[in-house]
Amino acid sequence: NITYLSHSYGSDPLVDAPSTMNNLAAAIQSCTDADELVVYIMDHGGDDIIYLDKSSTPMEFVTASRLAQELNALYATKPGMQQAVILEACHSGSFLDDLKPADGFDRIVIASSQSDQVAYVASQMSFSLLFWAHIFAGNDIANAMVTSHNNIKLTYKKQDPIGDADHDGDFDTNDVALMTGRY
């Protein structure tokens, strides 16, 4: 099942609901029967925050700690679930510490930029555009991450995407090994 949240709710028939924190929490908690969960968030970001809708009043956003709270609550009802979180926002790497799961839980966290970096998004090039193109072409998370990471680093010299599957805060061969075979 896919739940698509967006500020364009009402004008886009593909959107299920507005992009609010309450709707994000409800979408995550509705996955108790799933074996896998993928959360993809793309918008403007800052240190430990990603905006869900900057045009709303009040502004809608998700913090790293609130996202971790929702994901961890889902583990309480579905301990064997594999989770993957993909974040495309400036400073999205700041979410890594909060999104470390408790020992024994399986969560991959991918951020389009380090905690102190901006994320460049252009109509023809962004980290997640490349990442999802590789996933939809049938590549596993490891291949999509490595290829997208390398292309972004070549294109935008000041952006260094990070993928963390072993929860040590860096992207290395251990992470690639844990992402291999995951789709």
Salt bridges, closest charged atoms under 4 A:
ASP35 OD1 - LYS78 NZ 3.22
GLU70 OE2 - ARG66 NE 2.95
ASP97 OD1 - LYS100 NZ 3.85
ASP106 OD1 - ARG182 NH1 3.00
ASP160 OD1 - HIS149 NE2 2.82
ASP160 OD1 - LYS153 NZ 3.89
